[in-house]
């Protein structure tokens, strides 16, 4: 198998760095967040329920999961005491979910950990370099979106 692009050392290095950064960030996050009994996904679910007025369908779309999967996650979070059902005052047949004090405590811990991770990850990188990195990643994203659009057509 002869793949020309793999002959380009720069391309191989970009992909190696990309994979290494992804793996390192997951490992650092897992270690830092070990005292928070939530996964990244369940933390995101709690945050979105607490901080937004998104519907279950919108939350599922934002997280890239099915509504059924989200429903299972939410039931588990409710059972564990992170969410509670509150009856809608205007229509008693309906309810909405709210985060509990336990969830708020876990989210505060998670946010503190994420801030620490972010600060450590971005140490010794100045604002101009960050802007340049964002610009480059945005261009890669646009290129891939364009390619995806061409494949979907």
C-alpha positions in Angstrom: 0.0 0.0 0.0 1.5 3.3 -1.1 0.0 6.3 0.6 1.9 9.4 -0.7 0.8 11.7 2.1 2.5 9.5 4.7 5.8 10.2 3.0 5.5 13.8 4.1 7.2 14.0 7.5 5.2 17.2 8.4 1.9 15.4 7.9 3.0 12.4 10.1 4.3 14.8 12.8 1.0 16.7 12.8 -1.0 13.5 13.2 1.3 12.2 15.9 1.1 15.4 17.9 -2.7 15.5 17.5 -3.1 12.0 18.8 -0.5 12.6 21.6 -2.2 15.8 22.8 -5.7 14.1 22.7 -4.4 11.2 24.7 -2.5 13.4 27.2 -5.5 15.6 27.7 -7.8 12.7 28.4 -5.3 11.2 30.8 -4.7 14.4 32.7 -8.4 15.1 32.9 -9.1 11.6 34.2 -6.4 11.9 36.9 -7.4 15.5 37.9 -11.1 14.6 38.0 -10.7 11.4 40.0 -12.4 12.9 43.0 -15.4 14.0 41.0 -17.6 10.9 40.4 -18.8 12.1 37.0 -17.7 11.4 33.5 -17.0 14.2 31.0 -20.4 13.5 29.4 -22.4 13.5 32.7 -20.6 16.6 33.8 -21.6 18.2 30.5 -25.2 17.1 31.0 -25.4 18.6 34.4 -23.8 21.8 33.3 -26.2 22.2 30.3 -29.2 21.5 32.5 -28.0 23.9 35.2 -26.8 26.7 33.0 -29.1 26.6 29.9 -32.8 26.3 29.0 -32.0 23.7 26.3 -34.5 20.9 25.7 -33.5 17.3 26.0 -33.4 17.1 22.2 -31.1 20.1 22.0 -28.8 18.8 24.8 -28.5 15.4 23.0 -27.6 17.1 19.7 -25.0 19.4 21.4 -23.4 16.4 23.0 -23.6 14.3 19.9 -25.6 11.5 21.5 -29.1 10.1 21.0 -32.1 11.3 23.0 -32.4 7.7 24.3 -28.8 7.7 25.5 -29.3 11.1 27.2 -32.5 9.8 28.8 -30.6 6.9 30.3 -27.8 9.2 31.6 -30.4 11.6 33.1 -32.2 8.8 34.9 -28.9 7.5 36.3 -28.0 11.1 37.5 -31.5 11.4 39.1 -31.1 8.1 40.9 -27.6 9.1 42.1 -29.0 12.4 43.5 -27.6 14.8 41.0 -30.9 15.7 39.4 -34.4 16.1 40.7 -37.8 16.3 38.9 -39.8 19.4 39.5 -43.4 19.7 38.5 -44.2 22.5 36.1 -46.4 25.0 38.0 -48.3 26.0 34.8 -49.0 22.4 33.6 -48.8 19.8 36.4 -48.6 17.0 33.8 -45.1 18.3 32.8 -41.9 18.4 34.8 -38.4 19.7 34.3 -35.1 18.6 35.8 -33.0 20.7 38.1 -29.5 20.1 39.5 -29.3 19.3 43.2 -26.8 20.8 45.7 -24.8 17.5 45.3 -24.5 18.3 41.5 -23.6 21.9 42.1 -20.8 20.8 44.5 -19.5 18.2 41.9 -19.7 20.8 39.1 -17.8 23.4 41.2 -15.0 20.8 41.8 -15.0 19.9 38.1 -14.7 23.5 37.0 -11.9 24.1 39.4 -10.1 21.1 38.0 -10.7 22.2 34.4 -9.4 25.7 35.2 -6.2 24.1 36.6 -5.9 21.9 33.5 -6.4 24.8 31.2 -3.9 27.0 33.0 -1.3 24.2 32.9 -1.9 23.3 29.3 -1.6 26.9 28.1 1.4 27.9 30.3 4.2 29.6 28.5 2.0 30.2 25.4 1.3 33.9 24.7 -1.9 35.4 23.4 -0.6 35.8 19.9 0.4 32.2 19.6 -3.0 31.1 20.9 -4.8 33.3 18.3 -2.6 31.8 15.6 -3.3 28.3 16.8 -7.1 29.0 16.8 -6.7 30.5 13.3 -4.9 27.4 12.0 -7.3 24.9 13.7 -10.3 26.9 12.3 -8.8 26.6 8.8 -8.3 22.8 9.2 -11.9 22.6 10.5 -13.2 24.5 7.4 -11.2 22.4 5.1 -12.6 19.2 6.6 -16.2 20.6 6.6 -15.8 21.4 3.0 -14.6 17.9 2.2 -17.5 16.4 4.2 -20.0 18.5 2.3 -18.5 17.3 -1.0 -18.8 13.7 0.1 -22.4 14.2 1.3 -23.4 15.7 -2.0 
